[in-house]
Amino acid sequence: MSEQMNDTAPIPSETTEPLRRAIGERYLTYALSTIMHRALPDARDGLKPVHRRILYAMRELKLTANGGFRKSAKISGDVMGNYHPHGDAAIYDAMARLAQDFNVRYPLVDGQGNFGNIDGDNPAASRYTEARMTIVAEALLEGLSENAVDFRENYDGTLTEPVVLPATFPNLLANGSSGIAVGMATNIPPHNISELIDACLHLIKSPDARDDTLLQYVPGPDFPTGGILVEPPENIAQAYRTGRGSFRLRCKWEVEDLGRGLWQIVVTEIPYQVQKSKLIEKLAEVIQTKKVPILGDVRDESAEDLRIVLEPRSKNVGPELLMNMLYRNSDLELRFSLNMNVLIDGLTPKVCSMKEVLRAFLDHRQEVLVRRSEHRLAKIDHRLEVLEGFILAFLNLDRVIDIIRYDEEPKTALMFEDWGRDHPRAMSESDYIGPLSYRKAVEGQEELSEVQAEAILNMRLRSLRRLEEMELRRERDALQQERATLDDLIADEGLQWAKISEQLRATRKAFGKDYAGGARRTAFAIAGEVEEVPLEAMIEREPVTVVCSKMGWIRAMSGHVALDKPLKYKDGDEGRFVFHAQTTDKLIVFGSNGRFYTLVADNLPGGRGMGEPLRLMVDLPNDVEIVDFFIHDPSVKRLVASTAGDGFVVPETEIVAQTRSGRQVLNVKGDVKALLSCPVVGDYVACVGENRKVLIFGVDELPEMGRGKGVRLQKYKDGGLSDATTFTREEGLSWKDPAGRKRVVEAAELAEWMGKRASAGRMAPRGFPRDNCFTK
């Protein structure tokens, strides 16, 4: 029993807690780690930990902008081994991106070798490429050795790494950033350094400046690939004010005149983060699917500069019209979202406005300035202490030499020697030869400190020249003056901001317009929403003759061919629909299932062969017959009816389909099928049933609908509707007899067949066709 109890007793090292709390605490720890150490950048230097560690490792390897290159594998290996315990592939990818001038506005890494391209090709393996820092990266590291920022231990406690970089410019906005954390994300576009520094200078002068005022200096993003920003200014202001929004970015293009009225469009800049190869594929797909019928061809003629050539299908269309269609159907225009979610002071994630981000940078610069000044002050104090010792040694040179030569412990002797003037071996004024007036080396100093004694012992013999004292006194005076300046700077906040402004102006001069790529690349323009372009505007208007056989083979012959001209069809097939049209016309197919299908005359196959099956162009089921085929006219209304005798009037604007599957208009069930679709051209409707009874009633008795079963047109005991038509009463009801002669029933004679809708009607007039159809 005791053994069983011992087996079930809890192990002392184990802890028990509710599953919900255990998972919650661990997930929160993971979320915080992802937010702070991976995904979100620091508002002060604009870097994520991996980028900061890459730059710091390159600094430790002394890979300066004017130095030599080192293998990328060496750099990523050092970063992984010393500071960033993650995969080397991830580190190399991050480093490669910092070298891509099409991804980073101001590259921080100078790459040698294949670091990828705007086509979307990946960089070469790290063993093949080499890298070093750029002068922009060195500007981020400036002052790192002067105690400008805090350091922390690396992951194994063997080394230290900076918590944040000093950053002489607002890198967060200059190069932008993007990342997805747990429950939050960030996406910041790049900006122009010169404009950002102008905004910082204004913010220093006017700390309470409004967000909209800063837009006078930073009008919008400045993407490395250029492009044209067409977002309204009020939307840009709102985005920067709230830290969330989006920007419409278009490609930059120009028209090249080829002579004789021909032209082509050349795209020279594409939107940010759009891969050129995928863009070309998308444009080719647009041509293949004929989403933009006026686009004829696309060619990539890029070399060092980007050059994408777009050829129109016809010279009669305008370049603006073509580009407006491409904006809607390709990535030549896109929206770049802004989500300025960053870490304030490296700890707190917050969605910031532009002013808040610049304020965080300026506060960081103030802290860096004070820390560097205090570090310099400590160095000056140490040097002044050494200089005072040197000067004292020069004034008592013989005594110093005697102590060093004869004392067993010269350092101790130097420290405890009485250096007062009354010493018998003290240098007299007559012993001093030189331009300087003799005076006591250190007022009231009678002993040397340990630092001074050590410095005297380390002094070289060649420094014992008489002129050296002049240099020491000159250096001491200059350092005392610099120390007084630093004391004033540390004590006066106004002087601090003046110094920061001076540093910012120097940075603006270094990376402004005179810097390679420093000028603004992204332009601004005003553009409204892309409107829907009518089909007629996209296609060159040319006459065609549309031919559709009984079996559904369709083609378009060039020009208006005589409609009675004999045409060739496949064996067992014959003609059914032949009519004249234009290439800009929309063609409507009415199926026996009650659906209308839409075609474009310009997309029909040519008339050299037998054409192509209509069912390959639209989703017309095999068991559905073609009831009618006609040219779409938006001003026309049509009467649609089923074999059961139900129907209604529908405007043609309601029957145009946008997809291959068509548009259901007349609802039919079971054995009932759609029978006819005829234009409403008069004020009366004439119906004839399979029982050869004719009924005439007013068109106004039919409802106008967009979709439905309709209402009863004529009453039948047996059978159903055979045909129906519309006509004007004054012109009479007409049809053609089998011999092709036109027969007309005058208006005065129509009273016999006129009645209310849904009545039975009376037998057809004498001479009415045996097939019970009103032939045109």
MITI-706794 format. One record per residue (C-alpha): x, y, z. Coordinates in steps of 0.25 Angstrom, whole numbers, padded with zeros to 4 digits, always signed. Layout:
BEGIN
XYZ...
***
This chain:
BEGIN
+0000+0000+0000+0011+0009+0003+0018+0006-0010+0005+0010-0017+0004+0023-0010+0019+0026-0013+0016+0024-0028+0004+0033-0028+0011+0044-0020+0014+0057-0028+0028+0060-0032+0033+0072-0024+0039+0078-0037+0025+0078-0044+0015+0089-0042+0000+0089-0045-0008+0100-0050-0021+0102-0058-0019+0099-0073-0025+0113-0077-0016+0121-0068-0004+0112-0073-0007+0114-0087-0010+0129-0085+0003+0132-0078+0011+0125-0088+0004+0131-0100+0006+0145-0094+0020+0142-0092+0022+0138-0107+0013+0150-0112+0022+0160-0104+0035+0153-0109+0030+0154-0124+0025+0169-0122+0037+0174-0115+0049+0166-0121+0044+0162-0135+0033+0169-0142+0032+0184-0138+0043+0194-0140+0048+0204-0129+0043+0218-0131+0057+0224-0128+0066+0217-0138+0055+0211-0147+0061+0197-0146+0057+0183-0142+0067+0175-0133+0072+0167-0145+0075+0179-0153+0082+0186-0141+0090+0173-0139+0095+0172-0153+0100+0187-0153+0106+0185-0140+0113+0172-0144+0118+0179-0157+0124+0190-0148+0131+0180-0140+0137+0174-0152+0141+0188-0156+0134+0187-0169+0133+0202-0172+0128+0209-0184+0142+0212-0189+0148+0199-0185+0148+0185-0191+0137+0175-0193+0135+0162-0185+0127+0150-0189+0113+0150-0185+0114+0137-0179+0124+0142-0169+0115+0154-0165+0102+0145-0164+0110+0135-0156+0116+0145-0146+0102+0151-0144+0096+0137-0142+0107+0133-0133+0109+0145-0124+0096+0153-0124+0084+0147-0131+0081+0132-0128+0072+0129-0140+0074+0123-0154+0085+0128-0163+0076+0129-0175+0067+0138-0168+0078+0147-0164+0084+0147-0178+0070+0150-0184+0069+0162-0175+0083+0167-0178+0081+0165-0193+0068+0174-0192+0076+0185-0186+0085+0185-0198+0074+0185-0209+0072+0200-0214+0058+0196-0219+0053+0192-0205+0061+0201-0196+0061+0216-0199+0074+0218-0192+0082+0205-0193+0089+0202-0180+0098+0190-0186+0107+0192-0198+0106+0178-0205+0116+0173-0215+0110+0161-0224+0096+0157-0227+0086+0163-0216+0074+0161-0224+0066+0170-0233+0053+0177-0236+0048+0165-0244+0047+0157-0231+0059+0148-0233+0065+0144-0220+0080+0147-0215+0091+0138-0218+0095+0129-0206+0103+0136-0195+0116+0129-0199+0116+0136-0212+0113+0150-0208+0121+0161-0200+0116+0173-0192+0120+0185-0184+0113+0197-0178+0109+0209-0185+0111+0223-0180+0096+0224-0176+0098+0212-0167+0111+0219-0161+0102+0231-0158+0093+0222-0150+0105+0216-0142+0111+0230-0139+0115+0232-0125+0113+0217-0121+0127+0217-0114+0124+0229-0106+0114+0223-0097+0102+0229-0105+0093+0218-0102+0091+0206-0092+0097+0193-0095+0092+0179-0090+0097+0165-0090+0095+0156-0102+0087+0143-0101+0098+0135-0094+0104+0146-0086+0118+0146-0092+0117+0159-0100+0109+0172-0100+0100+0179-0111+0094+0192-0112+0079+0193-0107+0077+0204-0118+0086+0212-0128+0089+0227-0127+0083+0229-0140+0087+0243-0146+0074+0244-0154+0060+0238-0153+0062+0225-0159+0048+0219-0156+0042+0229-0166+0054+0230-0175+0054+0215-0179+0040+0210-0173+0037+0197-0167+0027+0186-0168+0025+0174-0159+0014+0165-0154+0014+0162-0139+0003+0155-0130-0009+0163-0131-0003+0175-0137+0005+0179-0149+0012+0191-0155+0014+0196-0169+0022+0209-0170+0026+0215-0184+0039+0221-0187+0041+0236-0187+0052+0247-0191+0062+0250-0181+0064+0264-0185+0049+0266-0183+0049+0259-0170+0060+0267-0164+0053+0280-0168+0041+0275-0160+0050+0272-0148+0056+0286-0149+0042+0292-0149+0038+0283-0137+0050+0288-0129+0046+0302-0132+0031+0300-0129+0029+0288-0120+0014+0290-0120+0013+0290-0136+0001+0283-0142+0002+0271-0149-0004+0278-0162+0008+0288-0161+0018+0277-0162+0012+0273-0176+0018+0286-0181+0031+0279-0180+0027+0265-0182+0016+0264-0192+0016+0249-0193+0024+0237-0195+0037+0236-0204+0038+0222-0209+0051+0216-0215+0044+0212-0228+0038+0226-0230+0024+0226-0236+0013+0236-0234+0005+0238-0222-0010+0242-0225-0016+0242-0212-0023+0254-0208-0016+0263-0198-0027+0263-0188-0026+0247-0187-0011+0248-0186-0012+0258-0174-0022+0249-0168-0013+0237-0169-0001+0244-0163-0010+0250-0152-0016+0237-0147-0004+0227-0151-0014+0219-0160-0018+0221-0175-0014+0217-0189-0008+0224-0201-0011+0222-0216+0002+0220-0223+0002+0219-0238+0013+0216-0248+0021+0227-0256+0019+0226-0271+0021+0235-0283+0016+0234-0298+0026+0231-0309+0022+0236-0323+0026+0226-0334+0021+0235-0345+0010+0233-0355+0000+0235-0343+0005+0223-0336+0010+0223-0322+0013+0214-0310+0013+0216-0295+0026+0214-0287+0026+0211-0272+0038+0216-0266+0035+0214-0251+0026+0204-0244+0019+0205-0231+0027+0201-0218+0029+0186-0215+0023+0181-0228+0031+0171-0235+0034+0174-0250+0033+0160-0255+0019+0158-0248+0014+0171-0253+0018+0167-0267+0011+0153-0265-0002+0160-0261-0002+0170-0273+0000+0158-0282-0012+0151-0275-0020+0164-0277-0017+0163-0292-0020+0148-0293-0033+0149-0285-0037+0162-0293-0040+0170-0280-0034+0182-0287-0037+0180-0301-0030+0192-0306-0016+0187-0300-0009+0180-0312+0004+0176-0306+0014+0177-0295+0029+0177-0295+0040+0177-0285+0051+0185-0290+0058+0188-0277+0073+0189-0276+0079+0197-0264+0067+0206-0265+0053+0201-0264+0045+0201-0277+0032+0194-0280+0026+0196-0293+0011+0196-0295+0005+0196-0309-0009+0199-0312-0017+0191-0322-0022+0203-0329-0017+0217-0330-0031+0223-0329-0031+0221-0314-0025+0231-0304-0013+0228-0295-0021+0233-0283-0032+0223-0286-0023+0211-0287-0015+0214-0274-0028+0217-0267-0033+0203-0271-0019+0197-0267-0020+0204-0253-0032+0196-0250-0028+0183-0256-0013+0182-0252-0003+0186-0241+0001+0199-0249-0007+0205-0238-0008+0200-0224-0011+0205-0210+0000+0205-0199-0006+0204-0185+0000+0212-0174+0000+0206-0160+0010+0214-0151+0010+0204-0140+0024+0205-0133+0031+0203-0120+0032+0215-0112+0045+0215-0103+0047+0201-0108+0036+0196-0099+0022+0201-0102+0015+0197-0115+0007+0209-0120+0000+0214-0133+0007+0228-0134+0005+0240-0142+0016+0246-0150+0018+0257-0140+0019+0246-0129+0030+0238-0136+0038+0250-0139+0037+0255-0125+0042+0241-0120+0054+0242-0129+0057+0256-0124+0056+0252-0110+0065+0241-0113+0075+0250-0119+0075+0259-0107+0078+0248-0098+0089+0243-0108+0095+0257-0108+0095+0259-0092+0101+0245-0091+0112+0247-0101+0115+0261-0095+0116+0255-0081+0125+0244-0087+0134+0254-0093+0134+0262-0080+0139+0250-0073+0150+0248-0083+0154+0263-0082+0155+0262-0067+0164+0250-0068+0173+0257-0079+0173+0270-0070+0178+0262-0058+0189+0256-0067+0193+0269-0073+0194+0276-0059+0203+0264-0055+0212+0266-0067+0213+0281-0065+0217+0279-0051+0227+0268-0055+0233+0278-0065+0235+0289-0055+0241+0279-0046+0248+0271-0056+0261+0268-0049+0254+0263-0037+0245+0254-0045+0258+0248-0052+0265+0246-0039+0253+0239-0033+0251+0230-0045+0266+0227-0046+0269+0224-0031+0256+0220-0024+0252+0206-0023+0237+0209-0024+0237+0222-0033+0222+0222-0034+0219+0222-0019+0231+0232-0018+0225+0241-0028+0211+0241-0022+0216+0244-0008+0227+0254-0011+0225+0268-0007+0225+0277-0019+0224+0290-0012+0232+0302-0017+0241+0302-0004+0247+0289-0008+0262+0290-0009+0262+0284-0022+0250+0291-0028+0253+0298-0041+0256+0313-0040+0251+0324-0049+0265+0325-0054+0266+0311-0058+0254+0312-0067+0257+0316-0081+0246+0318-0091+0235+0328-0096+0226+0324-0084+0226+0332-0071+0230+0324-0060+0218+0320-0050+0215+0309-0041+0210+0297-0048+0197+0294-0040+0192+0304-0030+0192+0298-0016+0196+0284-0022+0207+0277-0014+0204+0262-0017+0202+0255-0030+0190+0245-0032+0192+0231-0036+0187+0234-0050+0197+0245-0051+0209+0237-0046+0206+0226-0055+0205+0235-0067+0218+0241-0063+0225+0228-0063+0219+0224-0076+0224+0237-0083+0234+0235-0094+0248+0242-0093+0246+0249-0106+0235+0257-0099+0245+0264-0090+0247+0275-0099+0246+0289-0094+0235+0292-0105+0227+0281-0100+0222+0289-0088+0217+0300-0097+0208+0289-0104+0203+0283-0091+0199+0297-0086+0192+0300-0100+0185+0287-0099+0181+0289-0085+0175+0303-0088+0167+0297-0100+0162+0286-0092+0158+0295-0080+0150+0304-0090+0143+0291-0097+0140+0287-0083+0133+0300-0079+0125+0299-0092+0121+0285-0089+0117+0289-0075+0108+0300-0081+0102+0290-0091+0098+0280-0081+0092+0290-0072+0084+0298-0082+0073+0291-0090+0073+0302-0100+0088+0300-0104+0085+0285-0105+0074+0287-0116+0083+0297-0123+0094+0287-0124+0084+0276-0129+0079+0286-0139+0093+0288-0144+0095+0273-0144+0082+0271-0152+0087+0282-0162+0100+0274-0164+0092+0261-0167+0083+0268-0177+0095+0274-0184+0101+0260-0184+0089+0252-0189+0081+0263-0196+0080+0266-0211+0095+0265-0213+0095+0251-0208+0094+0240-0218+0079+0237-0219+0076+0248-0208+0066+0256-0217+0051+0253-0216+0047+0241-0225+0032+0240-0223+0024+0251-0230+0010+0256-0226-0002+0258-0235-0017+0259-0234-0026+0248-0240-0040+0244-0237-0046+0230-0236-0044+0222-0248-0057+0222-0255-0063+0210-0263-0059+0212-0278-0070+0209-0288-0067+0197-0297-0069+0206-0309-0057+0214-0305-0048+0202-0303-0050+0196-0317-0048+0202-0331-0061+0202-0338-0062+0193-0350-0073+0187-0358-0075+0172-0357-0085+0161-0361-0089+0152-0349-0092+0138-0353-0098+0127-0344-0102+0114-0349-0113+0105-0344-0103+0096-0336-0097+0108-0329-0085+0111-0337-0082+0126-0337-0072+0135-0345-0071+0149-0349-0068+0153-0364-0061+0166-0367-0069+0176-0373-0084+0176-0376-0086+0164-0385-0100+0163-0392-0109+0155-0383-0114+0146-0395-0100+0142-0399-0098+0127-0398-0089+0123-0386-0082+0110-0383-0085+0102-0371-0081+0089-0365-0087+0076-0370-0101+0074-0365-0102+0089-0360-0109+0101-0366-0110+0116-0364-0119+0122-0353-0115+0136-0349-0108+0145-0359-0108+0160-0357-0099+0173-0358-0092+0179-0346-0080+0187-0341-0068+0182-0333-0073+0191-0322-0086+0184-0321-0090+0175-0309-0098+0163-0314-0109+0156-0306-0112+0141-0307-0125+0137-0301-0126+0122-0297-0138+0113-0295-0134+0113-0280-0138+0127-0278-0124+0133-0277-0118+0144-0285-0103+0143-0289-0094+0154-0293-0083+0154-0304-0075+0165-0310-0074+0165-0325-0059+0169-0325-0056+0156-0317-0063+0147-0327-0054+0138-0336-0051+0142-0350-0060+0138-0362-0049+0130-0370-0053+0117-0364-0066+0111-0358-0064+0119-0345-0065+0113-0331-0076+0107-0323-0083+0117-0315-0083+0108-0303-0068+0110-0301-0070+0125-0300-0082+0125-0290-0087+0114-0280-0099+0110-0289-0103+0096-0285-0103+0085-0296-0118+0083-0294-0122+0098-0295-0125+0103-0309-0123+0117-0314-0136+0124-0315-0131+0138-0320-0118+0145-0324-0118+0160-0325-0110+0173-0323-0112+0180-0310-0119+0193-0310-0120+0200-0296-0132+0208-0301-0140+0196-0305-0150+0188-0296-0153+0174-0300-0165+0164-0298-0160+0151-0293-0170+0139-0292-0170+0124-0289-0176+0112-0296-0187+0112-0284-0191+0126-0289-0185+0134-0277-0177+0147-0280-0174+0161-0277-0166+0173-0282-0152+0175-0278-0142+0187-0282-0130+0182-0289-0122+0189-0279-0126+0178-0269-0122+0166-0277-0107+0169-0279-0099+0159-0272-0085+0162-0266-0080+0147-0265-0080+0135-0274-0091+0128-0267-0101+0139-0272-0113+0145-0265-0126+0139-0261-0138+0147-0265-0149+0138-0269-0152+0127-0259-0156+0114-0265-0159+0100-0258-0161+0086-0263-0164+0085-0277-0167+0099-0279-0156+0107-0287-0153+0121-0292-0160+0123-0305-0157+0137-0310-0151+0150-0308-0156+0161-0317-0154+0176-0316-0166+0185-0312-0168+0194-0324-0183+0198-0323-0195+0199-0313-0201+0185-0315-0197+0171-0313-0202+0160-0322-0201+0145-0317-0204+0132-0325-0206+0119-0318-0203+0105-0323-0218+0104-0324-0217+0115-0335-0225+0125-0327-0220+0139-0327-0222+0150-0316-0218+0164-0317-0217+0173-0304-0210+0186-0300-0195+0186-0296-0199+0194-0284-0206+0182-0278-0192+0175-0277-0183+0178-0265-0169+0183-0266-0160+0174-0258-0145+0170-0257-0147+0156-0254-0159+0146-0251-0169+0137-0257-0178+0147-0263-0193+0148-0264-0202+0140-0273-0202+0145-0288-0213+0136-0293-0222+0125-0288-0221+0111-0293-0229+0098-0291-0219+0090-0298-0205+0093-0303-0198+0106-0300-0192+0119-0307-0187+0118-0321-0182+0132-0324-0184+0147-0320-0181+0160-0326-0183+0175-0323-0189+0185-0333-0195+0199-0335-0210+0198-0337-0211+0209-0347-0201+0201-0356-0209+0188-0354-0204+0174-0351-0195+0168-0362-0188+0155-0366-0182+0148-0377-0189+0137-0385-0181+0124-0389-0179+0131-0403-0172+0143-0396-0183+0153-0398-0187+0162-0387-0201+0161-0382-0207+0172-0373-0220+0173-0365-0224+0187-0364-0227+0194-0351-0242+0194-0354-0242+0179-0355-0234+0176-0342-0246+0178-0333-0250+0163-0335-0237+0158-0328-0236+0169-0318-0238+0166-0303-0233+0166-0289-0220+0160-0286-0221+0145-0282-0234+0142-0290-0235+0131-0300-0235+0139-0313-0241+0135-0326-0237+0127-0338-0226+0133-0347-0230+0141-0359-0230+0135-0373-0217+0133-0379-0209+0132-0366-0197+0124-0367-0198+0109-0364-0186+0109-0354-0194+0119-0345-0182+0129-0345-0182+0144-0348-0171+0144-0358-0164+0158-0361
***
